[in-house]
């Protein structure tokens, strides 16, 4: 049996045979040639979609000012810190910073102290001056032993890292080059949700890639990195991926409104939520780095938390605007000015504080020594305080509260609950208070929680309670006295210290508790 002839071969053979049949014989009369005319030029097809933005002119003018960056990273030690991604099982969706192909993201699996091999970090940057200064992200060039910059016209230069600031994630580089296209900064305060935004960068090493979308929100806080509390991020749905880090986020005038820095993802890739550092924050950092080589930030000396509806009820506040003062650093400007725990800061120099996350970037971007007016809501009325800012870098950190259960005197008798919330407490020694970072005479340790309302609110044995509302708790007897008149339906505020965090917890007593 003969093997079947492939279909393609059959077609070719058939076509060849047909051609052979149609060839004129040598003796046949030649066929008369037909006159042909060139077809008329077809009219262009009409636009079927109109009214959509066209970014070609913007990209043509701005694109030459965007550069690609390659940084050779030295061997370092993986660490669980602001630059490392939290474990995936802890945060299903996390802020991620993005590097290019070949660079280890978030550290290697295994022990936190395992060495990370030397690799290549790939990112984007943009020129801010004709003499070669450019901006990118701190995390693109951190620990770099060599940084190379490639321009739009394919010229390459070794770059000097002039300075870098981890807290804002901004780095300043410089190259020696001529004929540079400089990007113009816009006004980040004019950015509004719903406006168009454009990014140009090198995702996965694909240089001069353009993506567009809209601004989704402004003033977003990175809750997973306390060090970046001074950055009110611009959130967009502009497609951003690894390699876009450090590139410009542009408005429709071609002005830079932000530096693309992070995405929110549970896969490491773009999922429709990306974040940029406002350009005014970045330029402030850049000017300080160029002038002094370092960055200084203003400090009030308070820890603050959100004002929830429960806290609003517990403190009898008019609304949920502002930042609730959960703690005050000893010797800080806040303490000197008379700010108290339980105050709600609602404005700084007339700028409203809508959310607690609004306060750190406003204060942090002021120079130390600046005198500011704080509008504070306290016990039913608004008060004003003048505060002279200290320097964040020179401030000494307050000691951290003890972990739940730490320092417990296991031989001491546990007091029985005699308050409606069912909280039993134990007095602290002076040494335990110092360990917990508490002032003398403040704080008791919870030994048992019998009330359902307190359990539902998240109060557990081992927590330290130092205040009921604005009143100091110095002993277990104080706690019972301050709680004994709480009625069903009433909300009471407890200042809880746990694991390094201090915050007010709202407990609403239920009728059947």
One Martini backbone bead per residue (centre of mass of N, CA, C, O) as a GRO file, in nm:
protein
  513
    1UNK     BB    1   0.095   0.036   0.023
    2UNK     BB    2   0.063   0.359  -0.027
    3UNK     BB    3   0.146   0.648   0.073
    4UNK     BB    4   0.013   0.928   0.160
    5UNK     BB    5  -0.046   1.232   0.031
    6UNK     BB    6  -0.010   1.526   0.113
    7UNK     BB    7  -0.211   1.792   0.088
    8UNK     BB    8  -0.002   2.001  -0.003
    9UNK     BB    9   0.107   1.831  -0.237
   10UNK     BB   10  -0.158   1.814  -0.392
   11UNK     BB   11  -0.185   2.111  -0.448
   12UNK     BB   12   0.079   2.149  -0.598
   13UNK     BB   13   0.033   1.946  -0.814
   14UNK     BB   14  -0.230   2.055  -0.925
   15UNK     BB   15  -0.121   2.333  -1.000
   16UNK     BB   16   0.096   2.237  -1.193
   17UNK     BB   17  -0.085   2.086  -1.389
   18UNK     BB   18  -0.262   2.320  -1.470
   19UNK     BB   19  -0.037   2.492  -1.585
   20UNK     BB   20   0.048   2.296  -1.810
   21UNK     BB   21  -0.221   2.295  -1.968
   22UNK     BB   22  -0.223   2.628  -2.009
   23UNK     BB   23   0.004   2.620  -2.190
   24UNK     BB   24   0.119   2.727  -2.470
   25UNK     BB   25   0.202   2.646  -2.761
   26UNK     BB   26   0.442   2.696  -3.000
   27UNK     BB   27   0.206   2.721  -3.246
   28UNK     BB   28   0.039   2.912  -3.120
   29UNK     BB   29  -0.143   3.180  -3.089
   30UNK     BB   30  -0.120   3.464  -2.952
   31UNK     BB   31  -0.264   3.630  -2.717
   32UNK     BB   32  -0.429   3.897  -2.664
   33UNK     BB   33  -0.379   4.192  -2.516
   34UNK     BB   34  -0.499   4.351  -2.233
   35UNK     BB   35  -0.615   4.634  -2.129
   36UNK     BB   36  -0.496   4.832  -1.855
   37UNK     BB   37  -0.597   4.986  -1.544
   38UNK     BB   38  -0.554   5.177  -1.286
   39UNK     BB   39  -0.667   5.200  -0.990
   40UNK     BB   40  -0.825   5.392  -0.794
   41UNK     BB   41  -0.789   5.570  -0.525
   42UNK     BB   42  -0.880   5.504  -0.219
   43UNK     BB   43  -1.065   5.603   0.019
   44UNK     BB   44  -1.065   5.665   0.331
   45UNK     BB   45  -1.168   5.543   0.605
   46UNK     BB   46  -1.384   5.592   0.830
   47UNK     BB   47  -1.438   5.684   1.140
   48UNK     BB   48  -1.574   5.473   1.398
   49UNK     BB   49  -1.404   5.616   1.635
   50UNK     BB   50  -1.482   5.877   1.860
   51UNK     BB   51  -1.353   6.078   2.137
   52UNK     BB   52  -1.081   5.962   2.185
   53UNK     BB   53  -0.781   5.950   2.308
   54UNK     BB   54  -0.465   6.088   2.185
   55UNK     BB   55  -0.108   6.016   2.272
   56UNK     BB   56   0.109   6.074   2.052
   57UNK     BB   57   0.215   6.362   2.110
   58UNK     BB   58   0.300   6.311   2.397
   59UNK     BB   59   0.506   6.083   2.340
   60UNK     BB   60   0.689   6.240   2.142
   61UNK     BB   61   0.771   6.462   2.362
   62UNK     BB   62   0.833   6.274   2.626
   63UNK     BB   63   0.987   6.007   2.568
   64UNK     BB   64   1.295   6.121   2.560
   65UNK     BB   65   1.280   6.159   2.896
   66UNK     BB   66   1.287   5.847   2.908
   67UNK     BB   67   1.446   5.588   3.098
   68UNK     BB   68   1.665   5.321   3.133
   69UNK     BB   69   1.741   5.084   3.405
   70UNK     BB   70   2.050   4.938   3.532
   71UNK     BB   71   2.123   4.732   3.823
   72UNK     BB   72   2.389   4.620   4.009
   73UNK     BB   73   2.356   4.387   4.263
   74UNK     BB   74   2.447   4.315   4.557
   75UNK     BB   75   2.507   4.124   4.802
   76UNK     BB   76   2.255   4.022   5.032
   77UNK     BB   77   2.016   4.025   5.293
   78UNK     BB   78   1.745   3.888   5.368
   79UNK     BB   79   1.445   4.069   5.479
   80UNK     BB   80   1.199   4.164   5.717
   81UNK     BB   81   1.079   4.444   5.558
   82UNK     BB   82   0.993   4.712   5.370
   83UNK     BB   83   1.141   4.558   5.110
   84UNK     BB   84   0.965   4.319   5.193
   85UNK     BB   85   0.746   4.085   5.147
   86UNK     BB   86   0.496   3.964   5.279
   87UNK     BB   87   0.354   3.699   5.352
   88UNK     BB   88   0.108   3.558   5.166
   89UNK     BB   89  -0.063   3.438   5.410
   90UNK     BB   90  -0.107   3.724   5.544
   91UNK     BB   91  -0.135   3.876   5.246
   92UNK     BB   92  -0.317   3.829   4.973
   93UNK     BB   93  -0.281   4.145   4.945
   94UNK     BB   94  -0.007   4.342   4.817
   95UNK     BB   95   0.246   4.537   4.816
   96UNK     BB   96   0.445   4.595   4.520
   97UNK     BB   97   0.755   4.572   4.387
   98UNK     BB   98   0.934   4.619   4.071
   99UNK     BB   99   1.127   4.411   3.877
  100UNK     BB  100   1.316   4.262   3.666
  101UNK     BB  101   1.447   4.028   3.503
  102UNK     BB  102   1.642   3.828   3.739
  103UNK     BB  103   1.524   3.951   3.993
  104UNK     BB  104   1.477   3.906   4.317
  105UNK     BB  105   1.165   3.873   4.473
  106UNK     BB  106   1.130   3.915   4.812
  107UNK     BB  107   1.321   3.703   4.822
  108UNK     BB  108   1.412   3.402   4.925
  109UNK     BB  109   1.350   3.112   5.006
  110UNK     BB  110   1.343   3.072   5.348
  111UNK     BB  111   1.549   3.215   5.528
  112UNK     BB  112   1.581   3.547   5.612
  113UNK     BB  113   1.919   3.511   5.609
  114UNK     BB  114   1.949   3.451   5.325
  115UNK     BB  115   2.123   3.480   5.054
  116UNK     BB  116   2.137   3.707   4.783
  117UNK     BB  117   2.203   3.718   4.479
  118UNK     BB  118   2.345   3.852   4.229
  119UNK     BB  119   2.189   4.115   4.031
  120UNK     BB  120   1.922   4.259   3.830
  121UNK     BB  121   1.792   4.582   3.806
  122UNK     BB  122   1.485   4.702   3.659
  123UNK     BB  123   1.399   5.029   3.521
  124UNK     BB  124   1.290   5.367   3.559
  125UNK     BB  125   1.318   5.708   3.427
  126UNK     BB  126   1.362   6.078   3.459
  127UNK     BB  127   1.419   6.393   3.347
  128UNK     BB  128   1.488   6.725   3.533
  129UNK     BB  129   1.758   6.815   3.374
  130UNK     BB  130   2.005   6.935   3.153
  131UNK     BB  131   2.250   6.820   3.358
  132UNK     BB  132   2.138   6.500   3.431
  133UNK     BB  133   1.901   6.476   3.613
  134UNK     BB  134   1.730   6.200   3.782
  135UNK     BB  135   1.448   5.987   3.841
  136UNK     BB  136   1.368   5.729   4.084
  137UNK     BB  137   1.379   5.448   4.265
  138UNK     BB  138   1.518   5.321   4.540
  139UNK     BB  139   1.466   5.005   4.475
  140UNK     BB  140   1.636   5.003   4.208
  141UNK     BB  141   1.935   5.111   4.356
  142UNK     BB  142   1.964   4.941   4.587
  143UNK     BB  143   2.279   4.807   4.632
  144UNK     BB  144   2.440   4.934   4.407
  145UNK     BB  145   2.745   4.909   4.200
  146UNK     BB  146   2.579   4.964   3.926
  147UNK     BB  147   2.463   5.222   3.687
  148UNK     BB  148   2.251   5.219   3.397
  149UNK     BB  149   2.175   5.439   3.118
  150UNK     BB  150   1.907   5.457   2.872
  151UNK     BB  151   1.816   5.618   2.602
  152UNK     BB  152   1.602   5.680   2.344
  153UNK     BB  153   1.877   5.688   2.142
  154UNK     BB  154   2.074   5.454   2.284
  155UNK     BB  155   2.229   5.587   2.484
  156UNK     BB  156   2.498   5.524   2.723
  157UNK     BB  157   2.529   5.541   3.091
  158UNK     BB  158   2.687   5.614   3.375
  159UNK     BB  159   2.560   5.643   3.703
  160UNK     BB  160   2.500   5.859   3.965
  161UNK     BB  161   2.431   5.831   4.307
  162UNK     BB  162   2.339   6.097   4.486
  163UNK     BB  163   2.061   5.981   4.617
  164UNK     BB  164   1.853   5.820   4.883
  165UNK     BB  165   1.499   5.742   4.984
  166UNK     BB  166   1.317   5.512   5.151
  167UNK     BB  167   1.053   5.654   5.259
  168UNK     BB  168   0.979   5.758   4.949
  169UNK     BB  169   1.121   5.607   4.705
  170UNK     BB  170   1.371   5.806   4.623
  171UNK     BB  171   1.597   5.880   4.347
  172UNK     BB  172   1.915   6.032   4.253
  173UNK     BB  173   2.053   6.093   3.936
  174UNK     BB  174   2.359   6.111   3.717
  175UNK     BB  175   2.451   6.241   3.397
  176UNK     BB  176   2.680   6.276   3.116
  177UNK     BB  177   2.494   6.486   2.897
  178UNK     BB  178   2.344   6.577   2.593
  179UNK     BB  179   2.053   6.651   2.462
  180UNK     BB  180   1.806   6.681   2.668
  181UNK     BB  181   1.493   6.568   2.786
  182UNK     BB  182   1.271   6.750   2.984
  183UNK     BB  183   1.057   6.714   3.241
  184UNK     BB  184   0.755   6.843   3.362
  185UNK     BB  185   0.614   6.940   3.641
  186UNK     BB  186   0.335   6.918   3.811
  187UNK     BB  187   0.021   6.933   3.998
  188UNK     BB  188  -0.080   6.724   4.245
  189UNK     BB  189  -0.326   6.895   4.363
  190UNK     BB  190  -0.493   6.860   4.074
  191UNK     BB  191  -0.553   6.575   4.124
  192UNK     BB  192  -0.823   6.363   3.999
  193UNK     BB  193  -1.062   6.161   3.992
  194UNK     BB  194  -1.090   6.058   3.638
  195UNK     BB  195  -0.833   6.121   3.521
  196UNK     BB  196  -0.600   6.111   3.299
  197UNK     BB  197  -0.329   5.864   3.251
  198UNK     BB  198   0.031   5.823   3.187
  199UNK     BB  199   0.270   5.565   3.100
  200UNK     BB  200   0.635   5.532   3.090
  201UNK     BB  201   0.832   5.231   3.015
  202UNK     BB  202   1.003   4.897   3.121
  203UNK     BB  203   0.844   4.633   3.097
  204UNK     BB  204   1.038   4.365   3.098
  205UNK     BB  205   1.236   4.556   2.907
  206UNK     BB  206   1.015   4.728   2.746
  207UNK     BB  207   1.075   4.994   2.592
  208UNK     BB  208   0.858   5.253   2.559
  209UNK     BB  209   0.601   5.191   2.716
  210UNK     BB  210   0.246   5.248   2.678
  211UNK     BB  211   0.007   5.360   2.922
  212UNK     BB  212  -0.348   5.384   3.017
  213UNK     BB  213  -0.577   5.585   3.231
  214UNK     BB  214  -0.701   5.641   3.555
  215UNK     BB  215  -0.777   5.805   3.831
  216UNK     BB  216  -0.890   5.657   4.132
  217UNK     BB  217  -0.702   5.799   4.360
  218UNK     BB  218  -0.613   5.987   4.655
  219UNK     BB  219  -0.424   5.950   4.944
  220UNK     BB  220  -0.285   5.685   4.974
  221UNK     BB  221  -0.202   5.425   5.195
  222UNK     BB  222   0.065   5.224   5.329
  223UNK     BB  223  -0.010   4.977   5.561
  224UNK     BB  224   0.268   4.784   5.514
  225UNK     BB  225   0.450   5.070   5.545
  226UNK     BB  226   0.542   5.283   5.785
  227UNK     BB  227   0.773   5.439   5.628
  228UNK     BB  228   0.533   5.537   5.405
  229UNK     BB  229   0.348   5.761   5.559
  230UNK     BB  230   0.465   6.018   5.372
  231UNK     BB  231   0.282   5.888   5.131
  232UNK     BB  232   0.031   6.005   4.903
  233UNK     BB  233  -0.098   5.814   4.692
  234UNK     BB  234  -0.155   5.746   4.353
  235UNK     BB  235  -0.432   5.600   4.208
  236UNK     BB  236  -0.451   5.355   3.940
  237UNK     BB  237  -0.527   5.181   3.608
  238UNK     BB  238  -0.248   5.168   3.515
  239UNK     BB  239  -0.033   4.973   3.356
  240UNK     BB  240   0.183   4.794   3.585
  241UNK     BB  241   0.520   4.667   3.597
  242UNK     BB  242   0.801   4.524   3.582
  243UNK     BB  243   1.009   4.819   3.515
  244UNK     BB  244   0.827   5.080   3.589
  245UNK     BB  245   0.997   5.170   3.798
  246UNK     BB  246   1.036   5.531   3.809
  247UNK     BB  247   0.830   5.625   3.629
  248UNK     BB  248   0.610   5.826   3.469
  249UNK     BB  249   0.326   6.016   3.557
  250UNK     BB  250   0.081   6.155   3.337
  251UNK     BB  251  -0.070   6.402   3.193
  252UNK     BB  252  -0.226   6.555   2.913
  253UNK     BB  253   0.032   6.773   2.915
  254UNK     BB  254   0.303   6.606   2.999
  255UNK     BB  255   0.304   6.601   3.304
  256UNK     BB  256   0.436   6.526   3.608
  257UNK     BB  257   0.254   6.356   3.888
  258UNK     BB  258   0.441   6.087   3.908
  259UNK     BB  259   0.585   5.786   4.058
  260UNK     BB  260   0.616   5.475   3.982
  261UNK     BB  261   0.606   5.205   4.248
  262UNK     BB  262   0.326   5.033   4.284
  263UNK     BB  263   0.136   4.739   4.363
  264UNK     BB  264  -0.173   4.552   4.387
  265UNK     BB  265  -0.114   4.205   4.472
  266UNK     BB  266  -0.144   3.825   4.446
  267UNK     BB  267   0.090   3.770   4.191
  268UNK     BB  268   0.293   4.026   4.089
  269UNK     BB  269   0.084   4.146   3.901
  270UNK     BB  270  -0.128   4.314   3.723
  271UNK     BB  271  -0.475   4.428   3.872
  272UNK     BB  272  -0.566   4.753   3.847
  273UNK     BB  273  -0.349   4.847   4.084
  274UNK     BB  274  -0.178   5.156   4.120
  275UNK     BB  275   0.122   5.348   4.232
  276UNK     BB  276   0.210   5.695   4.308
  277UNK     BB  277   0.434   5.945   4.358
  278UNK     BB  278   0.413   6.250   4.419
  279UNK     BB  279   0.590   6.506   4.275
  280UNK     BB  280   0.623   6.696   4.521
  281UNK     BB  281   0.761   6.491   4.699
  282UNK     BB  282   0.997   6.419   4.508
  283UNK     BB  283   1.115   6.709   4.471
  284UNK     BB  284   1.176   6.762   4.765
  285UNK     BB  285   1.376   6.531   4.794
  286UNK     BB  286   1.568   6.610   4.564
  287UNK     BB  287   1.656   6.888   4.671
  288UNK     BB  288   1.777   6.784   4.936
  289UNK     BB  289   1.983   6.594   4.813
  290UNK     BB  290   2.134   6.810   4.641
  291UNK     BB  291   2.199   7.008   4.887
  292UNK     BB  292   2.264   6.776   5.148
  293UNK     BB  293   2.218   6.443   5.109
  294UNK     BB  294   1.939   6.471   5.264
  295UNK     BB  295   1.640   6.404   5.470
  296UNK     BB  296   1.391   6.609   5.618
  297UNK     BB  297   1.144   6.587   5.887
  298UNK     BB  298   0.868   6.646   6.043
  299UNK     BB  299   0.766   6.657   6.406
  300UNK     BB  300   0.535   6.594   6.669
  301UNK     BB  301   0.485   6.310   6.850
  302UNK     BB  302   0.259   6.107   6.731
  303UNK     BB  303   0.004   5.865   6.755
  304UNK     BB  304  -0.233   5.742   6.517
  305UNK     BB  305  -0.588   5.704   6.439
  306UNK     BB  306  -0.881   5.612   6.348
  307UNK     BB  307  -1.216   5.735   6.299
  308UNK     BB  308  -1.474   5.570   6.395
  309UNK     BB  309  -1.795   5.517   6.475
  310UNK     BB  310  -1.728   5.406   6.755
  311UNK     BB  311  -1.539   5.636   6.840
  312UNK     BB  312  -1.739   5.862   6.801
  313UNK     BB  313  -1.926   5.758   7.028
  314UNK     BB  314  -1.716   5.730   7.266
  315UNK     BB  315  -1.626   6.062   7.223
  316UNK     BB  316  -1.841   6.248   7.111
  317UNK     BB  317  -1.836   6.299   6.802
  318UNK     BB  318  -1.945   6.458   6.510
  319UNK     BB  319  -1.730   6.277   6.347
  320UNK     BB  320  -1.471   6.100   6.138
  321UNK     BB  321  -1.279   6.325   6.145
  322UNK     BB  322  -0.943   6.262   6.169
  323UNK     BB  323  -0.684   6.218   6.433
  324UNK     BB  324  -0.620   5.992   6.675
  325UNK     BB  325  -0.466   6.009   6.982
  326UNK     BB  326  -0.269   5.734   7.120
  327UNK     BB  327   0.017   5.891   7.139
  328UNK     BB  328   0.309   6.032   7.325
  329UNK     BB  329   0.611   6.163   7.307
  330UNK     BB  330   0.851   6.222   7.506
  331UNK     BB  331   0.948   6.556   7.455
  332UNK     BB  332   0.762   6.655   7.249
  333UNK     BB  333   0.589   6.893   7.083
  334UNK     BB  334   0.314   6.790   7.177
  335UNK     BB  335   0.368   6.797   7.480
  336UNK     BB  336   0.455   7.098   7.497
  337UNK     BB  337   0.167   7.203   7.372
  338UNK     BB  338  -0.077   6.998   7.505
  339UNK     BB  339  -0.120   6.734   7.394
  340UNK     BB  340  -0.359   6.463   7.408
  341UNK     BB  341  -0.489   6.183   7.481
  342UNK     BB  342  -0.785   6.181   7.266
  343UNK     BB  343  -0.731   6.359   7.059
  344UNK     BB  344  -0.840   6.545   6.757
  345UNK     BB  345  -0.694   6.595   6.455
  346UNK     BB  346  -0.829   6.836   6.193
  347UNK     BB  347  -0.578   7.042   6.151
  348UNK     BB  348  -0.313   7.202   5.940
  349UNK     BB  349  -0.298   7.511   5.867
  350UNK     BB  350  -0.609   7.453   5.750
  351UNK     BB  351  -0.566   7.158   5.677
  352UNK     BB  352  -0.747   6.897   5.641
  353UNK     BB  353  -0.826   6.603   5.842
  354UNK     BB  354  -0.983   6.320   5.738
  355UNK     BB  355  -0.749   6.121   5.780
  356UNK     BB  356  -0.494   5.981   5.947
  357UNK     BB  357  -0.306   5.959   5.682
  358UNK     BB  358  -0.280   6.277   5.637
  359UNK     BB  359  -0.073   6.374   5.855
  360UNK     BB  360   0.223   6.275   5.796
  361UNK     BB  361   0.272   6.418   5.512
  362UNK     BB  362   0.224   6.707   5.604
  363UNK     BB  363   0.446   6.712   5.827
  364UNK     BB  364   0.691   6.567   5.682
  365UNK     BB  365   0.701   6.813   5.450
  366UNK     BB  366   0.819   6.972   5.678
  367UNK     BB  367   1.028   7.167   5.839
  368UNK     BB  368   1.221   7.187   6.081
  369UNK     BB  369   1.091   7.457   6.294
  370UNK     BB  370   0.809   7.470   6.223
  371UNK     BB  371   0.517   7.658   6.266
  372UNK     BB  372   0.206   7.518   6.380
  373UNK     BB  373  -0.147   7.474   6.346
  374UNK     BB  374  -0.366   7.301   6.562
  375UNK     BB  375  -0.670   7.133   6.523
  376UNK     BB  376  -0.864   7.045   6.815
  377UNK     BB  377  -1.063   6.787   6.951
  378UNK     BB  378  -1.208   6.847   7.289
  379UNK     BB  379  -1.462   6.790   7.478
  380UNK     BB  380  -1.673   6.937   7.252
  381UNK     BB  381  -1.422   7.117   7.139
  382UNK     BB  382  -1.229   7.358   6.981
  383UNK     BB  383  -0.871   7.373   6.950
  384UNK     BB  384  -0.556   7.558   6.965
  385UNK     BB  385  -0.216   7.477   6.854
  386UNK     BB  386   0.130   7.540   6.894
  387UNK     BB  387   0.384   7.390   6.683
  388UNK     BB  388   0.724   7.283   6.690
  389UNK     BB  389   0.908   7.119   6.483
  390UNK     BB  390   1.079   6.842   6.459
  391UNK     BB  391   1.308   6.585   6.389
  392UNK     BB  392   1.286   6.273   6.279
  393UNK     BB  393   1.592   6.180   6.276
  394UNK     BB  394   1.649   6.294   6.589
  395UNK     BB  395   1.450   6.119   6.707
  396UNK     BB  396   1.343   5.933   6.969
  397UNK     BB  397   1.226   5.636   7.028
  398UNK     BB  398   0.985   5.477   7.166
  399UNK     BB  399   0.912   5.247   7.356
  400UNK     BB  400   0.786   4.932   7.350
  401UNK     BB  401   0.540   4.749   7.397
  402UNK     BB  402   0.442   4.477   7.517
  403UNK     BB  403   0.357   4.176   7.486
  404UNK     BB  404   0.130   3.957   7.519
  405UNK     BB  405   0.221   3.842   7.846
  406UNK     BB  406   0.454   4.007   7.904
  407UNK     BB  407   0.578   4.019   8.228
  408UNK     BB  408   0.426   3.822   8.390
  409UNK     BB  409   0.312   3.750   8.714
  410UNK     BB  410   0.252   3.421   8.794
  411UNK     BB  411   0.232   3.461   9.122
  412UNK     BB  412   0.004   3.639   9.099
  413UNK     BB  413  -0.293   3.743   9.171
  414UNK     BB  414  -0.611   3.733   9.031
  415UNK     BB  415  -0.839   3.945   8.962
  416UNK     BB  416  -1.168   4.008   8.989
  417UNK     BB  417  -1.445   4.086   8.834
  418UNK     BB  418  -1.622   4.435   8.875
  419UNK     BB  419  -1.739   4.475   8.574
  420UNK     BB  420  -1.944   4.489   8.291
  421UNK     BB  421  -1.700   4.377   8.093
  422UNK     BB  422  -1.525   4.147   8.237
  423UNK     BB  423  -1.250   4.274   8.358
  424UNK     BB  424  -0.939   4.151   8.447
  425UNK     BB  425  -0.669   4.271   8.662
  426UNK     BB  426  -0.318   4.379   8.685
  427UNK     BB  427  -0.071   4.509   8.830
  428UNK     BB  428   0.213   4.707   8.776
  429UNK     BB  429   0.529   4.748   8.765
  430UNK     BB  430   0.777   4.960   8.702
  431UNK     BB  431   0.931   4.767   8.515
  432UNK     BB  432   0.689   4.696   8.331
  433UNK     BB  433   0.638   4.983   8.235
  434UNK     BB  434   0.911   5.030   8.103
  435UNK     BB  435   0.887   4.793   7.905
  436UNK     BB  436   0.606   4.922   7.783
  437UNK     BB  437   0.637   5.246   7.770
  438UNK     BB  438   0.528   5.366   8.041
  439UNK     BB  439   0.427   5.563   8.260
  440UNK     BB  440   0.411   5.636   8.564
  441UNK     BB  441   0.112   5.493   8.685
  442UNK     BB  442   0.049   5.321   8.416
  443UNK     BB  443  -0.134   5.048   8.388
  444UNK     BB  444  -0.281   4.728   8.301
  445UNK     BB  445  -0.327   4.378   8.316
  446UNK     BB  446  -0.493   4.146   8.145
  447UNK     BB  447  -0.631   3.823   8.272
  448UNK     BB  448  -0.947   3.853   8.193
  449UNK     BB  449  -1.238   3.770   7.966
  450UNK     BB  450  -1.595   3.760   8.021
  451UNK     BB  451  -1.692   3.956   7.809
  452UNK     BB  452  -1.827   3.973   7.494
  453UNK     BB  453  -1.770   4.265   7.405
  454UNK     BB  454  -1.460   4.260   7.455
  455UNK     BB  455  -1.401   4.022   7.271
  456UNK     BB  456  -1.520   4.145   7.009
  457UNK     BB  457  -1.311   4.398   7.026
  458UNK     BB  458  -1.012   4.257   7.113
  459UNK     BB  459  -0.983   4.168   7.409
  460UNK     BB  460  -0.697   4.031   7.587
  461UNK     BB  461  -0.499   3.852   7.748
  462UNK     BB  462  -0.212   4.079   7.806
  463UNK     BB  463  -0.322   4.332   7.784
  464UNK     BB  464  -0.280   4.688   7.796
  465UNK     BB  465  -0.439   4.927   8.012
  466UNK     BB  466  -0.433   5.305   8.039
  467UNK     BB  467  -0.736   5.379   7.938
  468UNK     BB  468  -1.051   5.553   7.996
  469UNK     BB  469  -1.055   5.733   7.770
  470UNK     BB  470  -0.903   6.009   7.942
  471UNK     BB  471  -0.850   5.815   8.176
  472UNK     BB  472  -0.636   5.699   8.403
  473UNK     BB  473  -0.480   5.376   8.452
  474UNK     BB  474  -0.316   5.246   8.760
  475UNK     BB  475  -0.532   5.018   8.836
  476UNK     BB  476  -0.763   4.782   8.893
  477UNK     BB  477  -0.946   4.976   9.053
  478UNK     BB  478  -0.967   5.190   8.833
  479UNK     BB  479  -1.105   5.018   8.621
  480UNK     BB  480  -1.361   4.955   8.781
  481UNK     BB  481  -1.447   5.249   8.838
  482UNK     BB  482  -1.462   5.340   8.525
  483UNK     BB  483  -1.677   5.086   8.451
  484UNK     BB  484  -1.932   5.056   8.651
  485UNK     BB  485  -2.134   5.273   8.472
  486UNK     BB  486  -2.184   5.097   8.240
  487UNK     BB  487  -2.423   5.074   7.985
  488UNK     BB  488  -2.633   4.953   7.786
  489UNK     BB  489  -2.519   5.082   7.467
  490UNK     BB  490  -2.251   5.173   7.560
  491UNK     BB  491  -1.947   5.344   7.477
  492UNK     BB  492  -1.606   5.247   7.533
  493UNK     BB  493  -1.269   5.358   7.583
  494UNK     BB  494  -0.966   5.170   7.514
  495UNK     BB  495  -0.623   5.176   7.587
  496UNK     BB  496  -0.417   4.973   7.389
  497UNK     BB  497  -0.138   4.743   7.446
  498UNK     BB  498   0.024   4.576   7.158
  499UNK     BB  499   0.296   4.474   6.997
  500UNK     BB  500   0.377   4.802   6.958
  501UNK     BB  501   0.075   4.893   6.987
  502UNK     BB  502  -0.142   5.189   6.997
  503UNK     BB  503  -0.500   5.184   7.082
  504UNK     BB  504  -0.823   5.247   7.043
  505UNK     BB  505  -1.107   5.074   7.188
  506UNK     BB  506  -1.434   4.986   7.109
  507UNK     BB  507  -1.690   4.926   7.362
  508UNK     BB  508  -2.010   4.766   7.344
  509UNK     BB  509  -2.263   4.717   7.553
  510UNK     BB  510  -2.467   4.465   7.602
  511UNK     BB  511  -2.765   4.362   7.735
  512UNK     BB  512  -2.651   4.040   7.774
  513UNK     BB  513  -2.353   4.084   7.922
   0.00000   0.00000   0.00000
